[in-house]
Amino acid sequence: MDDTPDKLRRNVVALSAAILAIAFFHLTFTPTGNLLGFAQVGNVSPLKVWLALSATLVYMFLRWRYASDTEAELEAVNGLFQSLRSSLVKAHLKAEIAGYVMRGTAVTSFAAAEEFMHDGLIAQLRENGPLRDVSVDISLGRDEYEPWWSGVVNTSIFARWEGGQQYGRSDDRMPSFALNAKTRHQLMLRAIWRAAVASRVGVDMAVPFALATAATATCIYKIGFYLGQ
């Protein structure tokens, strides 16, 4: 077993892949055999094999997970993930505000969406009719202890009509927002996926975690199955 980060990671990937292959192809174990080429081993049951594989997987995974280089790479991936998640939140809120201002589309993230309809904008809509397009820019604000899916926004809205009329305003009222559970899960999954595939480091973190998770679930299932027999 080598201690270099790449080899520790390869150990986790190789053992996880082997466990999944054994389960997928329904490979069987002989009750007797040789250990290290010279020691005769008997009474080898599937339960014992899966217990041994589980213990080895846990040991290899923990050695890789808590290696100093792995910690540094995880910190880098986490920073990228948080940045991507923040960008996705901003994009979602901007789309909601733009849809509400331009088409009156219902919003789910703001309790008081009417705050975006300024008196000047309402007057222009009455005078000029439907908008051609709307551009929205926002900045997020939240307290230190607020979760990532809630906070306040500072908005700038720029609207244009077919006739060339324009309206723009920056708002300092800072309406509050809170993403619902469905939106939170969607944005989280998208941020995780983008962070995982955005760089070599992301791939190097995602593949061992995914394979080890699947292999661990397989081991638990197999151990439960043979214990119940």
C-alpha positions, 0 to 999 in steps of 0.5 A: 500500500503506497502513501502517495495521494495518487496511489491512495486514490487508485487503491480506493477506486480499484477496490471499489470497482472490484467490489462492484464487479463481484456483485454485478457479475455474481462472482462466487467464492470457493470454500477453500483456497491458498492465501499468499500462495502457501497457506491453506485456507478453509471454511471461506464463506461469502459472509466472511469475504464481504466482511473482509472486503468491507473492512479493507474498503473502509481502511483504504478510504479513510487513509485517502480521505484524511491524507493532507493532500486530499484535505487541500484538494477538498478545500479547493473543490469546496471553494469552487462549489460554493462559488458555483452555488452562489452564481446559480442562486443569483441566476435563479433570482434574476430570472424570477425577477425578470419574468415577474416584471416582464410577464407577471410570472408568479415568483416562489422565492420572494414574499413581496414580489410587488416591491420590484414594480416601482411607480415609475415602471408601472407608469411606463408600462401603462403608457408604452405597453408590453416590454421588449426585454428586461435586464436584471442585476442583483447582489446578494446579502445575508447574515453570517448565520443565515443559510445559503438559500435565504437572504436579501437582494439589492436589485438593478432593473433596466427595461426596454420597449419596442418603441425605444423607450427605456427605464432603469432603476437601482433599488435599495429596499433590499427585499428578502428571499428564501428558496423552496426545497425543490429549488434548493435541491436542484441548485445543489445538484447542479453545483455539485455536478459542475464542481465535479467536472470543472477540473481534474481535481474535481474529478479526482474527488468525485470518482473515489467518493462515488465509487466508494459510496456505491461499493459501501452500499453493496457491502452492506446489502451483501452482509445483510443478505448473508446474515439473514440466511 
